Amino acid sequence: MAKRRAEEPLEELAYRDSPSSKKVRVEFVPDESTRSNGFSTLSVAPIPINGHKFEEDERNGRDILAAADQWEEELQEGAADQLQEELQDAVASLSPSKSEDEEDRSAFVAPSRQNAPVEGYTDLYLDTINRSVLDFDFEKLCSVTLSNINVYACLVCGKYFQGRGPKSQAYFHALEIGHHVYVNMQIKKVYVLPEGYEVKSKSLDDIKFVVDPRLSREEVARLDKEAKEASDLGGRRYRPGFVGMNNIKANDYFNVIIQALAHIPPLRNFLMLEDLSEKPELIQRFSVLVRKIWNIRAFKSHVSPHELLQQVSRQSQKRFDLLHQSDPVDFLNWFLNNVHLALGGSKTKPGTSIIHKIFQGRLKIESQQITAKADAGDRLRFEEAAEVLVDTSRYLMLTLDLPAAPLFQDELDKNIIPQVPLTSILAKYDGLKAQEHLNTRKRYRLLHPLPHFLLFHIKRFSKNKFVSERNPTIVTFPVRSLDMSPYVEPNPSLHSPGEPIWYDLVANVTHEAVRTRDDSVEGEAEKKVWRVQVRDRARDEWLEIQDLFVERVATETLFTKESYLMVWERRKDTKKKTGG
């Protein structure tokens, strides 16, 4: 096969330049003709490279492509540095000169904040406030960071945010959502964000009052004398002091105790009038909740105990919380002792806090060992020959024992609920009736002076290793004029012998067992429902409160419920006042 002839002679191609490489070799050359306003545009000129030169370098072992790439990068870096210098010179020529201090400052400059609104725009954004969504009963925590420091409430959506500076959550919320009005939950000042100025408008006084309701001494003194009614934002009528309390899940035991304590005038007045800002968090939150119960300008006709409940849960190490139902008397014992200590009270010295001044009394306890030869009928009879030990103890609450309910009932008596008068179970403290405790017989007697308020715990529940039992016995009692003198040891220096000591009922916590269906083997279970009956002193009426429900009850039917805790107030001695 014949070879194909070449189109051109080899001699003509020997001295011709070889084609350029796939990588274009460029050179940055500034074009002077295109300069304008101090800037120069860069033109790119190709640089031819001889093919014979490449062949010679390759024969000598040189990496021409790598060297060319390095040279190209140096050219590009030089061109970029030159362009950056020209840009900086142009900006410097257009901007005013800066001092050395200004050059040392950070590149970030915070936006300027207004100290006051522009003239003529003092009410800007106030029309966006939505009072119907404001609920200041929940714990003051930022909804983003969960911090309780420097918390602000958005008056448009009701959410809590931390801070109001340019990097705060409230500032971001104002920019992203467009909500501009915020109130500081501690100092109760209102600000507009992101501008940052304070709003001083009388139209916001109602919001500041709801955040932290405070009444004057004259208004507090009239709470029990003048019958008042108020309206919430929805037009619903309510009585200040007799409002429902939200049961978040299972905190009805908590609600009844707080409602009862809020109707004890000395404790209520102390919490509403005293400056407790330096006291522990438990006292501050208890004070705020009591003031909200007696708020005469509330936005809604009920309150939520969430803030105080959270503090109680933390301080009791979740012994009392909103998820599990507890015993009201157990909670009351814990709460009174912790409030006493939080107010600076002593564990040993009596009368060191208002809790002890209101509830604490003294009790004489006589005890005697039971001998082995004592008969069954003599086990509770004190023997004159044997030694009797006498001790004095202090109490905040008196426990009353119910007689045992009958185990067996005939057809006629099976629907009859046993009843017992209050005076019968109070006989435990007459100093004559003895009780057996292990191998000791004891009897009790109250000592003068009796406290201003007596707490009676009617013991209904008993628990052992196998079962928990409830005693359904009804306790009958007078609403007014309970004479406690038969149960107090006479002391002529403190009280005239034979003179009655009258007590009137203030609050009554009741229990109701409601049967509910259960998926367990037993089929049914009993649910405990707690209610509290409180007296409206201004109208001389009784109201029953169960969580959010408040209704009027007849005085004659108060004892028909299973009373569990009673609060009695000692009637003032008018004879001493008139005689003095």
TIDREN-567279 format. One line per field, with one value per residue (C-alpha): residue number from 1; x, y, z; residue in three letters. Coordinates in Angstrom, 1 decimal, m for minus. Each point is the difference from the previous one (the first is absolute). Layout:
! residues N
i	(NUM	...)
u	(X	...)
v	(Y	...)
w	(Z	...)
aa	(ALA	...)
END
This chain:
! residues 580
i	(1	2	3	4	5	6	7	8	9	10	11	12	13	14	15	16	17	18	19	20	21	22	23	24	25	26	27	28	29	30	31	32	33	34	35	36	37	38	39	40	41	42	43	44	45	46	47	48	49	50	51	52	53	54	55	56	57	58	59	60	61	62	63	64	65	66	67	68	69	70	71	72	73	74	75	76	77	78	79	80	81	82	83	84	85	86	87	88	89	90	91	92	93	94	95	96	97	98	99	100	101	102	103	104	105	106	107	108	109	110	111	112	113	114	115	116	117	118	119	120	121	122	123	124	125	126	127	128	129	130	131	132	133	134	135	136	137	138	139	140	141	142	143	144	145	146	147	148	149	150	151	152	153	154	155	156	157	158	159	160	161	162	163	164	165	166	167	168	169	170	171	172	173	174	175	176	177	178	179	180	181	182	183	184	185	186	187	188	189	190	191	192	193	194	195	196	197	198	199	200	201	202	203	204	205	206	207	208	209	210	211	212	213	214	215	216	217	218	219	220	221	222	223	224	225	226	227	228	229	230	231	232	233	234	235	236	237	238	239	240	241	242	243	244	245	246	247	248	249	250	251	252	253	254	255	256	257	258	259	260	261	262	263	264	265	266	267	268	269	270	271	272	273	274	275	276	277	278	279	280	281	282	283	284	285	286	287	288	289	290	291	292	293	294	295	296	297	298	299	300	301	302	303	304	305	306	307	308	309	310	311	312	313	314	315	316	317	318	319	320	321	322	323	324	325	326	327	328	329	330	331	332	333	334	335	336	337	338	339	340	341	342	343	344	345	346	347	348	349	350	351	352	353	354	355	356	357	358	359	360	361	362	363	364	365	366	367	368	369	370	371	372	373	374	375	376	377	378	379	380	381	382	383	384	385	386	387	388	389	390	391	392	393	394	395	396	397	398	399	400	401	402	403	404	405	406	407	408	409	410	411	412	413	414	415	416	417	418	419	420	421	422	423	424	425	426	427	428	429	430	431	432	433	434	435	436	437	438	439	440	441	442	443	444	445	446	447	448	449	450	451	452	453	454	455	456	457	458	459	460	461	462	463	464	465	466	467	468	469	470	471	472	473	474	475	476	477	478	479	480	481	482	483	484	485	486	487	488	489	490	491	492	493	494	495	496	497	498	499	500	501	502	503	504	505	506	507	508	509	510	511	512	513	514	515	516	517	518	519	520	521	522	523	524	525	526	527	528	529	530	531	532	533	534	535	536	537	538	539	540	541	542	543	544	545	546	547	548	549	550	551	552	553	554	555	556	557	558	559	560	561	562	563	564	565	566	567	568	569	570	571	572	573	574	575	576	577	578	579	580)
u	(0.0	1.4	0.7	m2.1	2.0	0.4	m2.0	2.9	3.8	1.6	2.5	m2.7	m1.5	3.3	0.3	m3.7	m1.4	m1.8	m3.6	m0.6	m0.7	m3.6	0.6	m0.1	2.9	m1.3	1.6	m1.9	0.7	m1.8	m1.6	0.7	m2.7	m2.8	0.8	m2.8	m0.8	3.3	m0.7	1.8	m1.4	2.3	0.5	1.3	2.7	1.0	3.7	1.2	2.5	2.3	m0.4	3.8	0.6	m2.4	1.8	3.4	m1.2	m1.6	3.2	1.8	m2.5	m1.8	m3.7	m1.1	m3.8	0.5	2.3	m2.5	m2.9	2.0	0.8	m3.7	m1.0	2.5	m1.3	m3.6	0.9	2.0	m3.0	m2.4	2.2	0.3	m3.8	m0.6	2.5	m1.7	m3.4	1.2	1.6	m3.2	m2.2	2.5	m0.2	m3.8	m0.4	0.9	3.2	m0.2	1.8	2.3	m2.5	m2.7	2.2	0.7	m3.7	m1.8	m1.5	m3.4	m1.9	m3.3	m3.0	m1.0	m2.9	m2.6	m0.3	m3.5	m2.6	m0.1	m2.2	m3.5	0.5	m0.2	m2.7	1.6	m0.7	m2.1	m3.1	1.6	m0.2	m2.3	m1.1	m2.0	3.1	2.0	0.4	2.6	m0.7	2.6	3.6	2.1	2.3	1.2	m1.9	3.3	2.8	m2.0	1.9	m1.7	2.3	m1.2	m3.2	m2.4	m3.5	m1.2	m3.3	m1.1	0.2	0.7	3.2	3.1	3.4	3.3	1.5	m0.6	3.5	1.0	1.0	m2.9	m2.9	m2.6	1.9	0.0	m3.7	m0.8	1.9	m1.2	m3.7	m0.6	m1.1	1.3	m1.3	1.6	m0.3	2.8	m1.4	2.1	0.0	m3.3	1.3	m1.3	2.3	m0.4	2.4	2.2	0.1	0.6	m1.7	m2.3	m3.7	m1.5	m3.7	m2.9	m1.8	2.5	m0.6	m2.5	2.5	2.7	m2.6	m0.8	3.7	0.4	m3.4	0.5	m2.7	0.3	m0.5	m3.4	m1.1	1.3	m1.9	m3.2	0.2	m2.0	m2.4	m1.2	m1.7	1.7	m0.4	2.2	0.0	2.7	0.8	m2.7	m2.7	m0.2	m0.8	2.1	0.6	3.6	1.3	m2.4	1.3	0.7	3.5	1.2	0.6	2.8	m0.1	m0.2	0.6	m3.4	1.5	2.2	m2.8	m2.2	2.8	1.0	m3.7	m0.4	3.2	m1.0	m3.1	1.9	0.1	3.3	1.9	m1.7	0.6	3.7	0.5	m1.8	1.5	3.5	3.1	1.2	2.3	3.1	m1.6	0.5	m1.8	m2.6	m1.3	0.1	m2.1	m2.4	m0.5	m0.6	m2.6	m2.0	0.0	m1.3	m2.8	m1.1	0.6	m2.8	1.0	0.9	m0.1	m1.5	m2.2	2.3	3.7	2.6	2.4	2.7	2.7	m0.3	m0.5	3.3	1.8	m1.6	0.9	3.6	0.3	m1.8	2.1	m3.2	m1.8	m2.8	m0.5	m2.8	0.2	m0.8	m2.8	1.2	m1.7	m1.0	1.0	3.4	0.5	m1.3	2.5	2.9	m1.1	m0.5	3.4	1.8	m1.7	0.9	3.7	0.0	m1.3	3.0	m1.8	1.9	m0.3	0.2	m1.3	m3.7	m1.7	2.8	m2.2	m3.5	m0.8	0.7	m1.8	m3.1	m0.2	2.4	m1.4	1.2	m1.1	0.5	0.6	m0.2	1.3	0.3	1.4	m2.6	0.9	m0.1	m2.6	m2.5	m3.4	m1.6	m2.2	2.8	2.4	m1.2	m0.5	2.8	1.3	0.6	2.9	1.9	2.1	m1.6	2.3	m1.1	1.3	m0.9	0.0	m0.8	m2.3	m1.2	m2.8	m2.2	m0.8	m3.5	m0.7	m3.3	m1.7	0.3	m2.7	m2.2	1.3	m3.4	m3.3	m3.5	m2.4	m1.5	3.3	2.1	m0.9	0.4	3.2	1.4	0.2	1.9	m0.1	3.2	m0.1	0.2	3.3	1.3	m0.2	3.4	1.4	m2.1	2.8	m2.2	m0.3	3.1	1.4	2.3	3.3	2.1	0.6	m0.9	m3.3	m0.3	m2.4	0.1	m1.1	0.3	1.7	m0.7	0.3	m1.7	1.2	m2.0	m0.7	m0.5	0.6	m1.9	1.1	m2.8	1.9	m2.0	2.6	2.0	2.6	1.8	2.1	m2.9	m2.8	m0.9	m3.4	m2.3	m2.3	m3.2	m1.3	m1.7	1.1	m2.8	1.1	m1.3	1.1	0.3	0.6	2.1	0.9	3.6	0.2	m0.8	3.2	2.3	1.7	m1.2	2.4	m1.5	2.8	m0.7	m3.7	m2.9	m1.2	m3.4	0.1	m0.5	2.6	m1.9	1.3	m1.7	0.6	2.1	0.6	m0.8	1.8	m2.2	0.7	m2.2	0.6	m1.0	m0.1	1.6	0.5	3.3	1.6	1.5	m1.3	m2.1	m2.0	m0.7	2.2	m0.7	1.2	0.5	m1.7	0.9	m2.1	0.3	m2.8	0.8	m1.9	m0.7	0.2	m1.4	m3.3	0.0	m0.3	1.8	1.5	1.3	3.1	1.1	2.8	m1.7	m3.5	m1.3	m3.6	m2.0	m1.0	m2.5	1.5	m2.2	1.5	3.7	0.4	m1.6	3.4	2.9	2.0	3.7	1.6	m1.6	1.2	m1.6	0.5	0.0	m2.7	1.3	m0.8	m2.3	m0.3	3.7	m0.3	m3.2	1.4	3.3)
v	(0.0	3.4	2.7	3.1	3.1	2.9	3.1	2.3	m0.6	m0.7	2.8	2.6	m1.2	m0.3	3.6	0.8	0.6	m3.0	0.5	1.4	m2.2	m0.8	2.3	3.6	2.1	3.4	3.2	2.8	3.3	3.1	2.0	3.7	1.1	m1.5	1.6	2.0	1.3	m1.3	m3.7	m1.9	m2.8	m2.9	m1.5	m3.5	m0.6	m3.5	m0.8	m2.3	m2.7	m1.6	m3.8	m0.5	1.5	m2.5	m2.9	1.2	0.4	m3.4	m1.6	1.7	m1.4	3.2	0.0	2.8	m0.3	0.2	3.0	1.7	m0.7	1.6	3.0	0.4	m0.1	2.6	2.2	m0.4	0.7	3.1	1.2	m0.6	1.8	2.9	0.1	m0.1	2.9	2.1	m0.7	1.0	3.2	0.9	m0.6	2.0	2.9	0.1	m0.5	2.7	m0.5	m1.9	0.5	m2.6	m0.8	m0.7	m2.3	m2.0	m0.6	m3.2	m0.3	m0.7	3.1	m0.6	1.7	3.2	m0.2	2.7	1.4	1.3	m0.3	2.5	3.0	m0.7	m3.8	m0.8	m2.6	m1.8	m3.8	0.2	m0.9	m3.5	m1.0	m3.0	m0.2	m3.1	m2.1	1.3	m2.5	0.9	m3.0	m2.3	m0.2	2.8	m1.9	1.0	m2.1	m0.4	m0.3	m1.0	2.6	1.8	3.0	3.4	m1.4	2.1	m0.9	0.8	1.9	m1.1	m3.8	m0.4	m2.0	0.5	1.0	0.9	3.5	2.9	0.7	m0.3	m3.7	m1.0	m2.3	2.7	2.1	m2.8	m0.7	3.7	m0.2	m3.3	0.0	3.7	0.1	3.2	0.6	m1.8	0.3	m0.9	m2.5	1.2	3.8	0.2	2.5	m0.1	0.3	0.2	m2.2	0.1	3.8	m0.7	3.0	m0.1	0.6	2.2	m0.2	m0.1	m2.5	m2.7	0.3	m2.8	m2.4	1.0	m0.5	m3.5	m1.0	0.8	1.0	2.1	1.5	2.8	m0.5	1.6	m2.3	m3.1	1.1	0.2	m3.5	m1.6	2.9	1.0	m2.4	0.6	m1.5	0.4	m0.9	m1.5	0.8	m2.4	1.7	m2.9	1.1	m1.3	0.7	1.0	m2.6	m2.7	m1.0	m3.4	m1.4	m2.0	m3.7	m0.6	m3.8	m1.3	3.0	0.3	m0.9	3.1	2.3	m0.7	0.8	3.2	1.1	m0.7	1.9	3.0	0.5	0.2	3.9	0.4	m2.2	1.5	3.6	m0.8	m1.4	2.9	2.9	m0.9	0.5	m3.6	0.8	m1.1	m3.2	m3.5	m0.9	m2.1	3.0	2.3	m2.3	m0.8	3.7	0.6	m2.8	1.3	3.5	m1.4	m1.8	3.3	2.0	2.5	0.8	m3.4	m0.8	m3.4	m1.4	m2.8	m0.4	m2.7	m1.2	m1.1	2.3	m1.0	m3.6	m0.1	1.4	m2.4	m2.9	1.0	0.7	m3.2	m2.0	m0.9	m1.3	2.4	0.8	0.5	m3.4	m2.2	0.5	0.3	0.3	3.6	m0.3	m1.4	3.0	2.4	m1.3	0.3	3.4	1.7	m1.2	1.1	3.4	0.4	m0.7	2.2	3.0	m0.4	m2.1	m2.2	m3.7	0.2	3.4	0.5	3.1	0.9	0.3	0.9	m3.7	m0.8	3.1	m1.0	m3.8	m1.2	m1.1	m2.1	m3.5	m1.9	m3.7	m2.4	m3.5	m3.2	m3.4	m2.9	m2.8	m3.6	m1.0	2.7	m1.4	0.9	2.5	1.6	0.6	3.5	0.9	2.0	m1.6	2.3	m2.0	m0.1	2.9	2.5	1.8	3.6	1.6	3.2	0.1	2.6	m0.6	1.7	m2.4	m2.3	m3.5	m1.3	m3.8	m1.3	m3.0	m3.2	m0.4	m3.1	m3.0	m1.8	1.6	m1.6	0.7	3.0	1.7	m0.7	3.4	2.0	2.1	0.1	3.5	1.4	3.5	2.0	0.4	m3.8	m0.3	3.1	m1.9	m1.4	3.3	0.2	m1.4	m2.9	m2.3	m2.2	m1.6	m2.9	0.3	m3.2	m0.8	3.5	1.7	3.7	2.9	3.5	3.4	3.4	2.9	3.7	2.1	m1.6	1.1	2.5	m2.7	m3.7	m2.7	m3.2	m3.1	m2.6	m3.2	m2.0	m2.1	m2.9	m2.0	m3.2	m2.5	m1.5	2.6	3.6	0.7	3.1	0.8	1.6	1.2	3.4	2.6	2.4	3.4	3.5	2.7	2.6	m0.1	m3.1	0.1	m1.2	0.7	m3.7	m1.1	2.6	m0.3	2.9	2.8	2.9	2.4	m0.3	m0.8	0.1	m3.4	m0.9	2.6	m1.5	0.2	0.5	m1.1	0.6	m2.1	1.7	m2.8	m3.7	m2.3	m3.0	m3.3	m2.0	m3.5	m0.3	m3.4	m0.3	m2.9	m1.6	m2.6	m1.9	m3.2	1.8	1.7	3.3	2.5	2.9	3.4	2.7	3.3	2.9	3.1	3.0	1.9	3.6	2.8	3.3	2.3	3.1	m1.8	m2.7	m2.7	m3.2	m1.0	m3.4	0.0	m3.0	1.0	2.4	m0.4	2.4	m0.3	1.1	m2.6	0.1	0.4	m2.9	m2.5	0.6	m3.0	m2.5	m0.4	m2.0	2.7	m0.6	3.3	2.8	3.5	1.8	3.6	1.1	2.6	3.3	0.6	3.0	0.1	0.9	2.8	1.5	m0.6	1.7)
w	(0.0	m1.0	2.6	m0.1	m1.1	2.4	m0.8	0.9	m0.1	3.4	m0.6	0.1	3.3	1.8	0.9	0.6	3.5	1.6	1.0	3.5	3.0	1.1	3.0	m1.3	1.2	0.8	1.2	1.9	m1.6	1.3	m2.7	0.6	m2.4	2.0	3.4	1.5	3.5	1.3	m1.1	m2.8	m2.0	m0.7	m3.5	m0.6	m2.7	m1.1	0.2	m2.7	0.9	m2.5	m0.5	m0.5	3.4	1.6	m1.7	1.1	3.7	0.0	m1.2	2.8	2.5	0.9	0.8	m2.2	0.7	3.8	m0.3	m2.4	2.5	2.9	m2.1	m0.9	3.6	0.9	m2.7	1.2	3.6	m1.0	m2.1	2.9	2.5	m2.4	m0.5	3.8	0.6	m2.7	1.6	3.5	m1.4	m1.8	3.2	2.1	m2.5	0.1	3.9	2.5	2.1	3.2	3.2	1.5	2.8	m2.6	m1.9	3.1	0.7	m1.0	m3.4	1.5	1.0	2.0	m1.4	1.7	2.5	0.7	3.5	m0.7	m2.7	m2.8	0.8	m1.0	0.0	3.8	m0.5	m2.9	0.1	3.1	m2.1	m0.6	3.7	0.5	3.6	m0.5	m0.6	3.0	2.8	2.6	2.2	m1.5	1.0	m1.4	m2.4	m3.4	m2.6	m2.0	2.5	3.1	2.1	2.8	m0.1	m1.4	m1.5	m2.1	m1.0	m3.5	0.3	m3.4	0.3	3.7	m0.3	2.2	m1.4	1.6	m0.2	m2.4	m1.4	m3.7	0.6	2.2	m0.7	0.4	m2.6	m2.5	0.7	m0.8	m3.3	m1.2	1.1	0.3	3.6	1.5	3.5	3.0	3.8	2.5	2.4	2.9	m0.2	m2.0	m2.6	m3.5	m3.0	m3.8	m2.0	m2.0	0.6	3.7	1.6	3.1	m0.4	2.7	m0.6	2.5	m2.2	1.1	3.7	0.0	m1.5	2.6	2.8	m1.3	m0.2	3.7	1.7	3.2	2.1	2.5	3.7	m0.2	m2.8	1.8	3.2	m2.0	m1.5	2.7	0.6	m3.5	m2.3	m3.4	m3.4	m3.1	m3.6	m2.1	m3.7	m1.2	2.2	2.4	3.6	2.9	3.7	0.8	2.4	m1.2	m3.4	m1.5	m0.1	m3.0	0.5	m2.5	0.5	3.5	2.3	1.5	3.4	m0.4	m1.0	3.0	2.5	m1.8	m0.1	3.7	1.0	m2.2	2.2	3.3	0.4	2.0	m2.5	m3.0	1.1	0.7	m3.4	m1.8	1.9	1.1	m2.2	m0.7	m2.9	2.1	1.2	m1.6	m3.2	1.8	1.9	m3.0	m2.1	2.8	0.5	m3.8	m0.1	3.0	m1.5	m3.3	1.8	1.5	m3.1	m0.6	m3.6	m1.5	m3.7	0.7	2.7	1.1	0.9	m0.7	2.7	m2.5	1.2	3.7	m0.9	m1.8	3.0	2.4	m2.3	m0.1	3.7	1.0	m2.4	m2.0	3.1	m0.9	m3.6	m2.6	m1.5	3.0	2.6	3.6	3.3	0.9	3.7	m0.9	m2.3	2.6	2.6	m2.5	m1.3	3.4	1.3	m3.1	0.0	3.6	m0.7	m3.1	2.1	2.3	2.6	2.5	0.3	3.8	1.1	m0.1	m1.5	m2.4	m3.1	m0.8	m0.6	3.6	1.3	m1.9	0.4	2.7	3.4	3.0	1.0	3.3	m0.4	2.9	m0.5	2.1	m0.7	m0.3	2.3	m1.1	2.6	m1.1	m1.1	m3.3	1.7	2.0	m2.8	m0.5	3.7	1.5	3.3	2.8	1.4	m3.3	m1.2	m2.4	m2.4	m1.0	m3.1	m1.9	m3.7	m2.7	m2.9	m3.2	m0.6	2.1	m1.2	0.8	m0.2	m1.3	1.6	m2.0	m2.6	0.5	m1.9	m0.4	m0.6	m0.4	m2.8	1.7	0.9	m3.1	m1.5	3.2	0.2	3.6	1.6	3.0	1.5	m0.1	3.8	0.4	m1.9	1.7	3.3	m0.8	1.5	3.2	2.1	1.2	m3.0	m0.4	m3.2	m0.4	m1.9	m0.1	3.7	1.3	0.9	m0.8	0.5	m1.3	1.1	m1.8	1.8	0.1	m2.0	m3.0	m3.4	m2.1	m2.6	0.7	m2.7	0.5	m2.0	0.0	m0.6	m2.6	m1.7	1.5	m1.8	0.8	m1.9	m1.8	m0.6	0.3	1.7	0.1	2.8	m1.4	3.3	m0.2	2.6	1.0	1.3	0.7	m2.5	2.8	3.7	0.6	3.7	0.6	3.7	1.1	m1.7	1.5	3.4	2.2	0.5	1.9	m0.8	m3.7	m0.2	2.5	1.0	m1.3	m2.8	m3.5	m2.7	m3.3	m3.4	m3.4	m3.1	m2.8	m2.5	m0.3	m2.4	m1.0	m1.7	m2.4	m1.3	m3.6	m1.6	m3.4	m2.4	0.1	m2.3	2.9	1.4	2.6	m2.7	1.9	1.9	2.3	m1.1	2.7	m0.7	2.2	0.6	2.4	1.6	0.9	1.7	m1.7	3.0	m1.8	m1.0	2.8	m2.6	m0.7	m3.4	m1.1	m2.3	m2.1	m2.3	m2.5	1.3	2.6	1.3	3.0	2.6	2.9	3.4	1.4	m2.5	0.7	2.3	m2.5	m1.8	1.3	1.8	0.0	1.1	2.0	0.6	3.1	1.0	3.6	0.6	1.5	3.6	0.0	3.8	0.4	m2.4	1.6	3.5	m0.9)
aa	(MET	ALA	LYS	ARG	ARG	ALA	GLU	GLU	PRO	LEU	GLU	GLU	LEU	ALA	TYR	ARG	ASP	SER	PRO	SER	SER	LYS	LYS	VAL	ARG	VAL	GLU	PHE	VAL	PRO	ASP	GLU	SER	THR	ARG	SER	ASN	GLY	PHE	SER	THR	LEU	SER	VAL	ALA	PRO	ILE	PRO	ILE	ASN	GLY	HIS	LYS	PHE	GLU	GLU	ASP	GLU	ARG	ASN	GLY	ARG	ASP	ILE	LEU	ALA	ALA	ALA	ASP	GLN	TRP	GLU	GLU	GLU	LEU	GLN	GLU	GLY	ALA	ALA	ASP	GLN	LEU	GLN	GLU	GLU	LEU	GLN	ASP	ALA	VAL	ALA	SER	LEU	SER	PRO	SER	LYS	SER	GLU	ASP	GLU	GLU	ASP	ARG	SER	ALA	PHE	VAL	ALA	PRO	SER	ARG	GLN	ASN	ALA	PRO	VAL	GLU	GLY	TYR	THR	ASP	LEU	TYR	LEU	ASP	THR	ILE	ASN	ARG	SER	VAL	LEU	ASP	PHE	ASP	PHE	GLU	LYS	LEU	CYS	SER	VAL	THR	LEU	SER	ASN	ILE	ASN	VAL	TYR	ALA	CYS	LEU	VAL	CYS	GLY	LYS	TYR	PHE	GLN	GLY	ARG	GLY	PRO	LYS	SER	GLN	ALA	TYR	PHE	HIS	ALA	LEU	GLU	ILE	GLY	HIS	HIS	VAL	TYR	VAL	ASN	MET	GLN	ILE	LYS	LYS	VAL	TYR	VAL	LEU	PRO	GLU	GLY	TYR	GLU	VAL	LYS	SER	LYS	SER	LEU	ASP	ASP	ILE	LYS	PHE	VAL	VAL	ASP	PRO	ARG	LEU	SER	ARG	GLU	GLU	VAL	ALA	ARG	LEU	ASP	LYS	GLU	ALA	LYS	GLU	ALA	SER	ASP	LEU	GLY	GLY	ARG	ARG	TYR	ARG	PRO	GLY	PHE	VAL	GLY	MET	ASN	ASN	ILE	LYS	ALA	ASN	ASP	TYR	PHE	ASN	VAL	ILE	ILE	GLN	ALA	LEU	ALA	HIS	ILE	PRO	PRO	LEU	ARG	ASN	PHE	LEU	MET	LEU	GLU	ASP	LEU	SER	GLU	LYS	PRO	GLU	LEU	ILE	GLN	ARG	PHE	SER	VAL	LEU	VAL	ARG	LYS	ILE	TRP	ASN	ILE	ARG	ALA	PHE	LYS	SER	HIS	VAL	SER	PRO	HIS	GLU	LEU	LEU	GLN	GLN	VAL	SER	ARG	GLN	SER	GLN	LYS	ARG	PHE	ASP	LEU	LEU	HIS	GLN	SER	ASP	PRO	VAL	ASP	PHE	LEU	ASN	TRP	PHE	LEU	ASN	ASN	VAL	HIS	LEU	ALA	LEU	GLY	GLY	SER	LYS	THR	LYS	PRO	GLY	THR	SER	ILE	ILE	HIS	LYS	ILE	PHE	GLN	GLY	ARG	LEU	LYS	ILE	GLU	SER	GLN	GLN	ILE	THR	ALA	LYS	ALA	ASP	ALA	GLY	ASP	ARG	LEU	ARG	PHE	GLU	GLU	ALA	ALA	GLU	VAL	LEU	VAL	ASP	THR	SER	ARG	TYR	LEU	MET	LEU	THR	LEU	ASP	LEU	PRO	ALA	ALA	PRO	LEU	PHE	GLN	ASP	GLU	LEU	ASP	LYS	ASN	ILE	ILE	PRO	GLN	VAL	PRO	LEU	THR	SER	ILE	LEU	ALA	LYS	TYR	ASP	GLY	LEU	LYS	ALA	GLN	GLU	HIS	LEU	ASN	THR	ARG	LYS	ARG	TYR	ARG	LEU	LEU	HIS	PRO	LEU	PRO	HIS	PHE	LEU	LEU	PHE	HIS	ILE	LYS	ARG	PHE	SER	LYS	ASN	LYS	PHE	VAL	SER	GLU	ARG	ASN	PRO	THR	ILE	VAL	THR	PHE	PRO	VAL	ARG	SER	LEU	ASP	MET	SER	PRO	TYR	VAL	GLU	PRO	ASN	PRO	SER	LEU	HIS	SER	PRO	GLY	GLU	PRO	ILE	TRP	TYR	ASP	LEU	VAL	ALA	ASN	VAL	THR	HIS	GLU	ALA	VAL	ARG	THR	ARG	ASP	ASP	SER	VAL	GLU	GLY	GLU	ALA	GLU	LYS	LYS	VAL	TRP	ARG	VAL	GLN	VAL	ARG	ASP	ARG	ALA	ARG	ASP	GLU	TRP	LEU	GLU	ILE	GLN	ASP	LEU	PHE	VAL	GLU	ARG	VAL	ALA	THR	GLU	THR	LEU	PHE	THR	LYS	GLU	SER	TYR	LEU	MET	VAL	TRP	GLU	ARG	ARG	LYS	ASP	THR	LYS	LYS	LYS	THR	GLY	GLY)
END
